[in-house]
Amino acid sequence: MERPTTQADSSCSSSSNPFMSLVLSIREYFLVTLTTHPFVSTSVSKINTVLLYVNVPEKSLLTNEEFVLSSTAVVVTLIIYYVLFGKRHRRKRKVLAEELRVAQRQVHVLEEQLFNAKIEDIMASTPNRNKSSSQQPRQIRIFMDGAFDVMHYGHMNAFRLGRSLGTYLIVGVNSDESIKECKGPPLMNDEERMTMVKGCKFVDEVVPNCPYIMTSDYLDYIFETYDVDYVVHGDDPCIVDGKDVYASAKRLGRYRSIPRTEGVSTTEIVGRMLLMTKHHHMRHKQRGRGNSVGSLSGLSITGGGGGGAVGGGGMDEGNSSDDSDNEIHNDDEMDDELSVFTASQYNDGERIVIGNQSKFLTTSMMLRLFSAGVKPPGEGMRVIYVDGAFDMFHCGHVRFLEETAKRGDYLIVGIHGDSLVNKRRGSNLPLMNLHERVLSVLGCKYVNDVLIDAPLAITQEMIASLKISEVVHGTESDDIGAIDERYKYPREVGMLTAIKSPIDFKLVNILSRIQKKQAELQSKIERKKKAEREWFNNKYDQNGGGKNGSK
């Protein structure tokens, strides 16, 4: 029969095993040190106070040794869990991130396959009218035409829709003379409008000097000369002298229509410029000046937009020395109720809204359609970065971006947010909100990607994240006075380059032209807005109208 183990035997065993003896000594030292620590005693006392309050028996209260042992057990468990499983979770996250990147690439591949399948369907349903016996891949050639005066993202979306009906888009730009004969001289000349159309990534070829009014003979010339398969126009009627301009193309089965981009038009955008004021977007009565309402009359135009790095401009009143373009406005001192999209002033105590929020509804789908084909920069690519407001995207911007793109392999354009632009320039700037400006820049063929709501200052972290090789700004920038603040780090590390803007064109040029024609434009805009309202009401069956009542 075995004899029970006694404490003496245990002590004997410990003394005979040096390692066990060391472990027990450390344990005793650890317990004595921690159990006598003031923090432990205080913590146990507070816990026991709570336990007594809830009627826990005294014999069940926590001791210092129990507190230390339980806390140690929790800490050791967490450490062991991290060592055994923590890295596994990190590895799993890396695997999931890689799978996500692979899935995104697969989405791009599937989208390209879907696009190619759609093109094959279009080709199968389109007779081959190409007279040439060339072995080149067959194209479905689309023709669109227009004045494209003060061109905007609505025009770009029309080009996108038109090109989606084929594989090659040809755009005819109406000549200055033909526009002048039909509705008065355009704000932009031939070269300026051609630059804008050529700079759109959805356009493959441009035909200059097209007549404003399409005739059957000219359409036949277009079909014959450019091997055009279809003529495309918006779904709003195009009637001249009581006749449908595209009647002959429709008879031949070579006419297609596309939906109009609602919420934006040249008329509406010019209307925003007619309402330019020096004042902030919404101001209390005591901060208003007189009984003035938004108008270009009596205003002198100041430091303008950026044909270079920035677009936009400012307008100042009379002989005021205030430079609304470079001044940083302090909203707290002005006690303004700021609304970036609504300009208003007071007339005898009544608030008069002089500029409304954009009616264009920007959806994620629209942004995605304009971003089609955007890919990240490849390994070893030279990435160029340029930033600004790019308000009222114009030919000065296009030419500047064209020159900037030549400096590298991949061009990223940073677009400043509405609040940042407004604080720097005041009035009801920017004329176009952030989403509108993003779409305009995304539609430019020289731009590879866009940084939305870009920060004012370019930092080391931002350069590293975007893999920027060079930061560029133009000589016609609006924000010359703020370059030290914006480009401090790129200058310090030798990454900043100033390039001469190819043409001296700014938003201020557009505003000055509008100022000279204010009365004429005002009456024209009122007529066109009335016609647009009637078209909209007809299309959506409002006010008793209906689609059947369309002209």
Secondary structure as a PSIPRED ss2 file (coil, helix, strand):
# PSIPRED VFORMAT (PSIPRED V4.0)

   1 M C   1.000  0.000  0.000
   2 E C   1.000  0.000  0.000
   3 R C   1.000  0.000  0.000
   4 P C   1.000  0.000  0.000
   5 T C   1.000  0.000  0.000
   6 T C   1.000  0.000  0.000
   7 Q H   0.000  1.000  0.000
   8 A H   0.000  1.000  0.000
   9 D H   0.000  1.000  0.000
  10 S H   0.000  1.000  0.000
  11 S H   0.000  1.000  0.000
  12 C H   0.000  1.000  0.000
  13 S H   0.000  1.000  0.000
  14 S H   0.000  1.000  0.000
  15 S H   0.000  1.000  0.000
  16 S H   0.000  1.000  0.000
  17 N C   1.000  0.000  0.000
  18 P H   0.000  1.000  0.000
  19 F H   0.000  1.000  0.000
  20 M H   0.000  1.000  0.000
  21 S H   0.000  1.000  0.000
  22 L H   0.000  1.000  0.000
  23 V H   0.000  1.000  0.000
  24 L H   0.000  1.000  0.000
  25 S H   0.000  1.000  0.000
  26 I H   0.000  1.000  0.000
  27 R H   0.000  1.000  0.000
  28 E H   0.000  1.000  0.000
  29 Y H   0.000  1.000  0.000
  30 F H   0.000  1.000  0.000
  31 L H   0.000  1.000  0.000
  32 V H   0.000  1.000  0.000
  33 T H   0.000  1.000  0.000
  34 L H   0.000  1.000  0.000
  35 T H   0.000  1.000  0.000
  36 T C   1.000  0.000  0.000
  37 H C   1.000  0.000  0.000
  38 P H   0.000  1.000  0.000
  39 F H   0.000  1.000  0.000
  40 V H   0.000  1.000  0.000
  41 S H   0.000  1.000  0.000
  42 T H   0.000  1.000  0.000
  43 S H   0.000  1.000  0.000
  44 V H   0.000  1.000  0.000
  45 S H   0.000  1.000  0.000
  46 K H   0.000  1.000  0.000
  47 I H   0.000  1.000  0.000
  48 N H   0.000  1.000  0.000
  49 T H   0.000  1.000  0.000
  50 V H   0.000  1.000  0.000
  51 L H   0.000  1.000  0.000
  52 L H   0.000  1.000  0.000
  53 Y H   0.000  1.000  0.000
  54 V C   1.000  0.000  0.000
  55 N C   1.000  0.000  0.000
  56 V C   1.000  0.000  0.000
  57 P C   1.000  0.000  0.000
  58 E H   0.000  1.000  0.000
  59 K H   0.000  1.000  0.000
  60 S H   0.000  1.000  0.000
  61 L C   1.000  0.000  0.000
  62 L C   1.000  0.000  0.000
  63 T C   1.000  0.000  0.000
  64 N H   0.000  1.000  0.000
  65 E H   0.000  1.000  0.000
  66 E H   0.000  1.000  0.000
  67 F H   0.000  1.000  0.000
  68 V H   0.000  1.000  0.000
  69 L H   0.000  1.000  0.000
  70 S H   0.000  1.000  0.000
  71 S H   0.000  1.000  0.000
  72 T H   0.000  1.000  0.000
  73 A H   0.000  1.000  0.000
  74 V H   0.000  1.000  0.000
  75 V H   0.000  1.000  0.000
  76 V H   0.000  1.000  0.000
  77 T H   0.000  1.000  0.000
  78 L H   0.000  1.000  0.000
  79 I H   0.000  1.000  0.000
  80 I H   0.000  1.000  0.000
  81 Y H   0.000  1.000  0.000
  82 Y H   0.000  1.000  0.000
  83 V H   0.000  1.000  0.000
  84 L H   0.000  1.000  0.000
  85 F H   0.000  1.000  0.000
  86 G H   0.000  1.000  0.000
  87 K H   0.000  1.000  0.000
  88 R H   0.000  1.000  0.000
  89 H H   0.000  1.000  0.000
  90 R H   0.000  1.000  0.000
  91 R H   0.000  1.000  0.000
  92 K H   0.000  1.000  0.000
  93 R H   0.000  1.000  0.000
  94 K H   0.000  1.000  0.000
  95 V H   0.000  1.000  0.000
  96 L H   0.000  1.000  0.000
  97 A H   0.000  1.000  0.000
  98 E H   0.000  1.000  0.000
  99 E H   0.000  1.000  0.000
 100 L H   0.000  1.000  0.000
 101 R H   0.000  1.000  0.000
 102 V H   0.000  1.000  0.000
 103 A H   0.000  1.000  0.000
 104 Q H   0.000  1.000  0.000
 105 R H   0.000  1.000  0.000
 106 Q H   0.000  1.000  0.000
 107 V H   0.000  1.000  0.000
 108 H H   0.000  1.000  0.000
 109 V H   0.000  1.000  0.000
 110 L H   0.000  1.000  0.000
 111 E H   0.000  1.000  0.000
 112 E H   0.000  1.000  0.000
 113 Q H   0.000  1.000  0.000
 114 L H   0.000  1.000  0.000
 115 F H   0.000  1.000  0.000
 116 N H   0.000  1.000  0.000
 117 A H   0.000  1.000  0.000
 118 K H   0.000  1.000  0.000
 119 I H   0.000  1.000  0.000
 120 E H   0.000  1.000  0.000
 121 D H   0.000  1.000  0.000
 122 I H   0.000  1.000  0.000
 123 M H   0.000  1.000  0.000
 124 A H   0.000  1.000  0.000
 125 S H   0.000  1.000  0.000
 126 T C   1.000  0.000  0.000
 127 P C   1.000  0.000  0.000
 128 N C   1.000  0.000  0.000
 129 R C   1.000  0.000  0.000
 130 N C   1.000  0.000  0.000
 131 K C   1.000  0.000  0.000
 132 S C   1.000  0.000  0.000
 133 S C   1.000  0.000  0.000
 134 S C   1.000  0.000  0.000
 135 Q C   1.000  0.000  0.000
 136 Q C   1.000  0.000  0.000
 137 P C   1.000  0.000  0.000
 138 R C   1.000  0.000  0.000
 139 Q C   1.000  0.000  0.000
 140 I C   1.000  0.000  0.000
 141 R E   0.000  0.000  1.000
 142 I E   0.000  0.000  1.000
 143 F E   0.000  0.000  1.000
 144 M E   0.000  0.000  1.000
 145 D E   0.000  0.000  1.000
 146 G E   0.000  0.000  1.000
 147 A C   1.000  0.000  0.000
 148 F C   1.000  0.000  0.000
 149 D C   1.000  0.000  0.000
 150 V C   1.000  0.000  0.000
 151 M C   1.000  0.000  0.000
 152 H C   1.000  0.000  0.000
 153 Y H   0.000  1.000  0.000
 154 G H   0.000  1.000  0.000
 155 H H   0.000  1.000  0.000
 156 M H   0.000  1.000  0.000
 157 N H   0.000  1.000  0.000
 158 A H   0.000  1.000  0.000
 159 F H   0.000  1.000  0.000
 160 R H   0.000  1.000  0.000
 161 L H   0.000  1.000  0.000
 162 G H   0.000  1.000  0.000
 163 R H   0.000  1.000  0.000
 164 S C   1.000  0.000  0.000
 165 L C   1.000  0.000  0.000
 166 G C   1.000  0.000  0.000
 167 T C   1.000  0.000  0.000
 168 Y E   0.000  0.000  1.000
 169 L E   0.000  0.000  1.000
 170 I E   0.000  0.000  1.000
 171 V E   0.000  0.000  1.000
 172 G E   0.000  0.000  1.000
 173 V E   0.000  0.000  1.000
 174 N E   0.000  0.000  1.000
 175 S C   1.000  0.000  0.000
 176 D H   0.000  1.000  0.000
 177 E H   0.000  1.000  0.000
 178 S H   0.000  1.000  0.000
 179 I H   0.000  1.000  0.000
 180 K H   0.000  1.000  0.000
 181 E H   0.000  1.000  0.000
 182 C H   0.000  1.000  0.000
 183 K H   0.000  1.000  0.000
 184 G C   1.000  0.000  0.000
 185 P C   1.000  0.000  0.000
 186 P C   1.000  0.000  0.000
 187 L C   1.000  0.000  0.000
 188 M C   1.000  0.000  0.000
 189 N C   1.000  0.000  0.000
 190 D H   0.000  1.000  0.000
 191 E H   0.000  1.000  0.000
 192 E H   0.000  1.000  0.000
 193 R H   0.000  1.000  0.000
 194 M H   0.000  1.000  0.000
 195 T H   0.000  1.000  0.000
 196 M H   0.000  1.000  0.000
 197 V H   0.000  1.000  0.000
 198 K H   0.000  1.000  0.000
 199 G C   1.000  0.000  0.000
 200 C E   0.000  0.000  1.000
 201 K C   1.000  0.000  0.000
 202 F C   1.000  0.000  0.000
 203 V C   1.000  0.000  0.000
 204 D C   1.000  0.000  0.000
 205 E E   0.000  0.000  1.000
 206 V E   0.000  0.000  1.000
 207 V E   0.000  0.000  1.000
 208 P E   0.000  0.000  1.000
 209 N E   0.000  0.000  1.000
 210 C E   0.000  0.000  1.000
 211 P C   1.000  0.000  0.000
 212 Y C   1.000  0.000  0.000
 213 I C   1.000  0.000  0.000
 214 M C   1.000  0.000  0.000
 215 T C   1.000  0.000  0.000
 216 S H   0.000  1.000  0.000
 217 D H   0.000  1.000  0.000
 218 Y H   0.000  1.000  0.000
 219 L H   0.000  1.000  0.000
 220 D H   0.000  1.000  0.000
 221 Y H   0.000  1.000  0.000
 222 I H   0.000  1.000  0.000
 223 F H   0.000  1.000  0.000
 224 E H   0.000  1.000  0.000
 225 T H   0.000  1.000  0.000
 226 Y H   0.000  1.000  0.000
 227 D C   1.000  0.000  0.000
 228 V C   1.000  0.000  0.000
 229 D C   1.000  0.000  0.000
 230 Y E   0.000  0.000  1.000
 231 V E   0.000  0.000  1.000
 232 V E   0.000  0.000  1.000
 233 H E   0.000  0.000  1.000
 234 G E   0.000  0.000  1.000
 235 D C   1.000  0.000  0.000
 236 D C   1.000  0.000  0.000
 237 P C   1.000  0.000  0.000
 238 C C   1.000  0.000  0.000
 239 I E   0.000  0.000  1.000
 240 V E   0.000  0.000  1.000
 241 D C   1.000  0.000  0.000
 242 G C   1.000  0.000  0.000
 243 K E   0.000  0.000  1.000
 244 D E   0.000  0.000  1.000
 245 V C   1.000  0.000  0.000
 246 Y C   1.000  0.000  0.000
 247 A H   0.000  1.000  0.000
 248 S H   0.000  1.000  0.000
 249 A H   0.000  1.000  0.000
 250 K H   0.000  1.000  0.000
 251 R H   0.000  1.000  0.000
 252 L C   1.000  0.000  0.000
 253 G C   1.000  0.000  0.000
 254 R C   1.000  0.000  0.000
 255 Y E   0.000  0.000  1.000
 256 R E   0.000  0.000  1.000
 257 S E   0.000  0.000  1.000
 258 I E   0.000  0.000  1.000
 259 P C   1.000  0.000  0.000
 260 R C   1.000  0.000  0.000
 261 T C   1.000  0.000  0.000
 262 E C   1.000  0.000  0.000
 263 G C   1.000  0.000  0.000
 264 V C   1.000  0.000  0.000
 265 S C   1.000  0.000  0.000
 266 T H   0.000  1.000  0.000
 267 T H   0.000  1.000  0.000
 268 E H   0.000  1.000  0.000
 269 I H   0.000  1.000  0.000
 270 V H   0.000  1.000  0.000
 271 G H   0.000  1.000  0.000
 272 R H   0.000  1.000  0.000
 273 M H   0.000  1.000  0.000
 274 L H   0.000  1.000  0.000
 275 L C   1.000  0.000  0.000
 276 M C   1.000  0.000  0.000
 277 T C   1.000  0.000  0.000
 278 K C   1.000  0.000  0.000
 279 H C   1.000  0.000  0.000
 280 H C   1.000  0.000  0.000
 281 H C   1.000  0.000  0.000
 282 M C   1.000  0.000  0.000
 283 R C   1.000  0.000  0.000
 284 H C   1.000  0.000  0.000
 285 K H   0.000  1.000  0.000
 286 Q H   0.000  1.000  0.000
 287 R H   0.000  1.000  0.000
 288 G C   1.000  0.000  0.000
 289 R C   1.000  0.000  0.000
 290 G C   1.000  0.000  0.000
 291 N C   1.000  0.000  0.000
 292 S C   1.000  0.000  0.000
 293 V C   1.000  0.000  0.000
 294 G C   1.000  0.000  0.000
 295 S C   1.000  0.000  0.000
 296 L C   1.000  0.000  0.000
 297 S C   1.000  0.000  0.000
 298 G C   1.000  0.000  0.000
 299 L E   0.000  0.000  1.000
 300 S E   0.000  0.000  1.000
 301 I E   0.000  0.000  1.000
 302 T E   0.000  0.000  1.000
 303 G C   1.000  0.000  0.000
 304 G C   1.000  0.000  0.000
 305 G C   1.000  0.000  0.000
 306 G C   1.000  0.000  0.000
 307 G C   1.000  0.000  0.000
 308 G C   1.000  0.000  0.000
 309 A C   1.000  0.000  0.000
 310 V C   1.000  0.000  0.000
 311 G C   1.000  0.000  0.000
 312 G C   1.000  0.000  0.000
 313 G C   1.000  0.000  0.000
 314 G E   0.000  0.000  1.000
 315 M E   0.000  0.000  1.000
 316 D E   0.000  0.000  1.000
 317 E E   0.000  0.000  1.000
 318 G C   1.000  0.000  0.000
 319 N C   1.000  0.000  0.000
 320 S C   1.000  0.000  0.000
 321 S C   1.000  0.000  0.000
 322 D C   1.000  0.000  0.000
 323 D C   1.000  0.000  0.000
 324 S C   1.000  0.000  0.000
 325 D C   1.000  0.000  0.000
 326 N C   1.000  0.000  0.000
 327 E C   1.000  0.000  0.000
 328 I C   1.000  0.000  0.000
 329 H C   1.000  0.000  0.000
 330 N C   1.000  0.000  0.000
 331 D H   0.000  1.000  0.000
 332 D H   0.000  1.000  0.000
 333 E H   0.000  1.000  0.000
 334 M H   0.000  1.000  0.000
 335 D C   1.000  0.000  0.000
 336 D C   1.000  0.000  0.000
 337 E C   1.000  0.000  0.000
 338 L C   1.000  0.000  0.000
 339 S C   1.000  0.000  0.000
 340 V C   1.000  0.000  0.000
 341 F C   1.000  0.000  0.000
 342 T C   1.000  0.000  0.000
 343 A E   0.000  0.000  1.000
 344 S E   0.000  0.000  1.000
 345 Q E   0.000  0.000  1.000
 346 Y E   0.000  0.000  1.000
 347 N E   0.000  0.000  1.000
 348 D C   1.000  0.000  0.000
 349 G C   1.000  0.000  0.000
 350 E E   0.000  0.000  1.000
 351 R E   0.000  0.000  1.000
 352 I E   0.000  0.000  1.000
 353 V E   0.000  0.000  1.000
 354 I E   0.000  0.000  1.000
 355 G E   0.000  0.000  1.000
 356 N C   1.000  0.000  0.000
 357 Q C   1.000  0.000  0.000
 358 S C   1.000  0.000  0.000
 359 K C   1.000  0.000  0.000
 360 F C   1.000  0.000  0.000
 361 L C   1.000  0.000  0.000
 362 T C   1.000  0.000  0.000
 363 T C   1.000  0.000  0.000
 364 S H   0.000  1.000  0.000
 365 M H   0.000  1.000  0.000
 366 M H   0.000  1.000  0.000
 367 L H   0.000  1.000  0.000
 368 R H   0.000  1.000  0.000
 369 L H   0.000  1.000  0.000
 370 F H   0.000  1.000  0.000
 371 S C   1.000  0.000  0.000
 372 A C   1.000  0.000  0.000
 373 G C   1.000  0.000  0.000
 374 V C   1.000  0.000  0.000
 375 K C   1.000  0.000  0.000
 376 P C   1.000  0.000  0.000
 377 P C   1.000  0.000  0.000
 378 G C   1.000  0.000  0.000
 379 E C   1.000  0.000  0.000
 380 G C   1.000  0.000  0.000
 381 M C   1.000  0.000  0.000
 382 R C   1.000  0.000  0.000
 383 V E   0.000  0.000  1.000
 384 I E   0.000  0.000  1.000
 385 Y E   0.000  0.000  1.000
 386 V E   0.000  0.000  1.000
 387 D E   0.000  0.000  1.000
 388 G E   0.000  0.000  1.000
 389 A C   1.000  0.000  0.000
 390 F C   1.000  0.000  0.000
 391 D C   1.000  0.000  0.000
 392 M C   1.000  0.000  0.000
 393 F C   1.000  0.000  0.000
 394 H C   1.000  0.000  0.000
 395 C H   0.000  1.000  0.000
 396 G H   0.000  1.000  0.000
 397 H H   0.000  1.000  0.000
 398 V H   0.000  1.000  0.000
 399 R H   0.000  1.000  0.000
 400 F H   0.000  1.000  0.000
 401 L H   0.000  1.000  0.000
 402 E H   0.000  1.000  0.000
 403 E H   0.000  1.000  0.000
 404 T H   0.000  1.000  0.000
 405 A H   0.000  1.000  0.000
 406 K C   1.000  0.000  0.000
 407 R C   1.000  0.000  0.000
 408 G C   1.000  0.000  0.000
 409 D C   1.000  0.000  0.000
 410 Y E   0.000  0.000  1.000
 411 L E   0.000  0.000  1.000
 412 I E   0.000  0.000  1.000
 413 V E   0.000  0.000  1.000
 414 G E   0.000  0.000  1.000
 415 I E   0.000  0.000  1.000
 416 H C   1.000  0.000  0.000
 417 G C   1.000  0.000  0.000
 418 D H   0.000  1.000  0.000
 419 S H   0.000  1.000  0.000
 420 L H   0.000  1.000  0.000
 421 V H   0.000  1.000  0.000
 422 N H   0.000  1.000  0.000
 423 K H   0.000  1.000  0.000
 424 R H   0.000  1.000  0.000
 425 R H   0.000  1.000  0.000
 426 G C   1.000  0.000  0.000
 427 S C   1.000  0.000  0.000
 428 N C   1.000  0.000  0.000
 429 L C   1.000  0.000  0.000
 430 P C   1.000  0.000  0.000
 431 L C   1.000  0.000  0.000
 432 M C   1.000  0.000  0.000
 433 N C   1.000  0.000  0.000
 434 L H   0.000  1.000  0.000
 435 H H   0.000  1.000  0.000
 436 E H   0.000  1.000  0.000
 437 R H   0.000  1.000  0.000
 438 V H   0.000  1.000  0.000
 439 L H   0.000  1.000  0.000
 440 S H   0.000  1.000  0.000
 441 V H   0.000  1.000  0.000
 442 L H   0.000  1.000  0.000
 443 G C   1.000  0.000  0.000
 444 C E   0.000  0.000  1.000
 445 K C   1.000  0.000  0.000
 446 Y C   1.000  0.000  0.000
 447 V C   1.000  0.000  0.000
 448 N C   1.000  0.000  0.000
 449 D E   0.000  0.000  1.000
 450 V E   0.000  0.000  1.000
 451 L E   0.000  0.000  1.000
 452 I E   0.000  0.000  1.000
 453 D C   1.000  0.000  0.000
 454 A C   1.000  0.000  0.000
 455 P C   1.000  0.000  0.000
 456 L C   1.000  0.000  0.000
 457 A C   1.000  0.000  0.000
 458 I C   1.000  0.000  0.000
 459 T C   1.000  0.000  0.000
 460 Q H   0.000  1.000  0.000
 461 E H   0.000  1.000  0.000
 462 M H   0.000  1.000  0.000
 463 I H   0.000  1.000  0.000
 464 A H   0.000  1.000  0.000
 465 S H   0.000  1.000  0.000
 466 L H   0.000  1.000  0.000
 467 K C   1.000  0.000  0.000
 468 I C   1.000  0.000  0.000
 469 S C   1.000  0.000  0.000
 470 E E   0.000  0.000  1.000
 471 V E   0.000  0.000  1.000
 472 V E   0.000  0.000  1.000
 473 H E   0.000  0.000  1.000
 474 G E   0.000  0.000  1.000
 475 T C   1.000  0.000  0.000
 476 E C   1.000  0.000  0.000
 477 S C   1.000  0.000  0.000
 478 D C   1.000  0.000  0.000
 479 D C   1.000  0.000  0.000
 480 I H   0.000  1.000  0.000
 481 G H   0.000  1.000  0.000
 482 A H   0.000  1.000  0.000
 483 I H   0.000  1.000  0.000
 484 D H   0.000  1.000  0.000
 485 E H   0.000  1.000  0.000
 486 R H   0.000  1.000  0.000
 487 Y C   1.000  0.000  0.000
 488 K H   0.000  1.000  0.000
 489 Y H   0.000  1.000  0.000
 490 P H   0.000  1.000  0.000
 491 R H   0.000  1.000  0.000
 492 E H   0.000  1.000  0.000
 493 V C   1.000  0.000  0.000
 494 G C   1.000  0.000  0.000
 495 M C   1.000  0.000  0.000
 496 L E   0.000  0.000  1.000
 497 T E   0.000  0.000  1.000
 498 A E   0.000  0.000  1.000
 499 I E   0.000  0.000  1.000
 500 K C   1.000  0.000  0.000
 501 S C   1.000  0.000  0.000
 502 P C   1.000  0.000  0.000
 503 I C   1.000  0.000  0.000
 504 D C   1.000  0.000  0.000
 505 F C   1.000  0.000  0.000
 506 K C   1.000  0.000  0.000
 507 L H   0.000  1.000  0.000
 508 V H   0.000  1.000  0.000
 509 N H   0.000  1.000  0.000
 510 I H   0.000  1.000  0.000
 511 L H   0.000  1.000  0.000
 512 S H   0.000  1.000  0.000
 513 R H   0.000  1.000  0.000
 514 I H   0.000  1.000  0.000
 515 Q H   0.000  1.000  0.000
 516 K H   0.000  1.000  0.000
 517 K C   1.000  0.000  0.000
 518 Q H   0.000  1.000  0.000
 519 A H   0.000  1.000  0.000
 520 E H   0.000  1.000  0.000
 521 L H   0.000  1.000  0.000
 522 Q H   0.000  1.000  0.000
 523 S H   0.000  1.000  0.000
 524 K H   0.000  1.000  0.000
 525 I H   0.000  1.000  0.000
 526 E H   0.000  1.000  0.000
 527 R H   0.000  1.000  0.000
 528 K H   0.000  1.000  0.000
 529 K H   0.000  1.000  0.000
 530 K H   0.000  1.000  0.000
 531 A H   0.000  1.000  0.000
 532 E H   0.000  1.000  0.000
 533 R H   0.000  1.000  0.000
 534 E H   0.000  1.000  0.000
 535 W H   0.000  1.000  0.000
 536 F H   0.000  1.000  0.000
 537 N H   0.000  1.000  0.000
 538 N H   0.000  1.000  0.000
 539 K H   0.000  1.000  0.000
 540 Y C   1.000  0.000  0.000
 541 D C   1.000  0.000  0.000
 542 Q C   1.000  0.000  0.000
 543 N C   1.000  0.000  0.000
 544 G C   1.000  0.000  0.000
 545 G C   1.000  0.000  0.000
 546 G C   1.000  0.000  0.000
 547 K H   0.000  1.000  0.000
 548 N H   0.000  1.000  0.000
 549 G H   0.000  1.000  0.000
 550 S C   1.000  0.000  0.000
 551 K C   1.000  0.000  0.000
